[in-house]
Amino acid sequence: MAQSGTEAAFEELVRRHQQRVFALVSGLLRRQEDVEDVAQQVFLKVYLSLRKFDQRAAFSTWLYRITVNECWDYLRKKKVRPLVYESDLSLEQISKLDAFASSGRPPEAPNQRAETKQILERMLEKLPEQDRQLLVLKEVEGFSVQELANILHLNVNTVKVRLFRARGRIMESYRRRLGSSGAGVGVERKV
Amino acid sequence: METDFSDPACPEYEALLEDYLDGELGGADAKKTGAHLESCAGCRRAFDDAAASVRLLRVAGSLLDSAPAPSPAFARMVMSRIRNEEERAAVGAGLWQPFVSLAWRFAATATLALAVLLTYAVAGFRRPPAEIAVLNPAEMQDIFSPDPTRAPADRDEVLMMVGESGHASH
């Protein structure tokens, strides 16, 4: 029905998939303020390309692939560079983060939440882009491994291996900072 | 606690360990992976790191800005943008249509002319080359000039040779 161009049907498609598209765009870009604009661009492109959809894959898979391509085009056009902070995370900041991560519970006080959030954002920024995107999409935005494989044109096993290695890299970086402070490792290994 | 990075995880277990972490592994695979973790220090360290990352990112998930929710009017804004785009395309096509038709006509004419030229050139190329008479230098020899390779037979020939060389020098 949507492929015959009826606007009402397409509007319904937009409503059904808009949240997921927002989540994917948000996970891939680093600027929340551009999410809505890029998401609009995605659906515009989908509408204009409906004739090319051959229905071999699920519509959502096709939609998410267009979303990823639009995000990459956006990042290329904007020439987004990694955020450069004036200084690295301080040892005190890492220790605070460690305390919350060990407990598995985020801080409750608003000022502590704001500070911890800032620390986490800076820590994620230091990861290679692909690691950051995979971890954020999986752990923050809730995409499944299968969805990530479909979206990123990867084999499911490849996604699992990349996720596993990205986890190792973030912890390696985290422990290096903790270790250099002489502080104990709060996020302990549990055997 | 010392951090030992010398033993990486076994490559053949990385995907299984990710599933094990997610609780997605069952049956024989779960047993096999559990047994392997008990015997392999590298995989055990990597798995512990991965589990720690889950806790860390869980805190992140609750604090980081997850995706903004689409506004209630988002879908209508998308449709409005689609309509604008379609109208723009229709107007653009109308304005440029006469020029596009003219351009196509020029292109067709130019292609035809090129085809004619090429045909002519190929046909011309295939014609056998005209026979060009090549004069043998020996045949050009002045009938009055004696054969330079032959010694003059008489005085007249000597005089003629002297005359020839005089002509050449002038």
Interface residues (C-beta under 8 A of the other chain):
Chain A: E7 F10 E11 V14 R15 Q18 Q19 F22 A23 V25 S26 G27 Q32 V35 E36 A39 Q40 F43 L44 Y47 L48 L97 F100 A101 S102 G104 R105 P106 R113 T116 K117 L120 E121 L124 L135 V136 E139 V140 E141 V145 N157 K160 V161 L163 F164 R165 R167 G168 I170 M171 E172 Y174 R175 R176 G179 G184 V185 V187 E188 R189 K190 V191
Chain B: M1 T3 F5 A9 P11 E14 A15 L17 E18 D19 L21 D22 R44 R45 A46 D48 D49 A50 A51 A52 S53 V54 R55 L56 L57 R58 V59 A60 G61 S62 L63 L64 D65 S66 A67 P68 A69 P70 S71 F74 A75 R76 M77 V78 M79 R81 I82 R83 E85
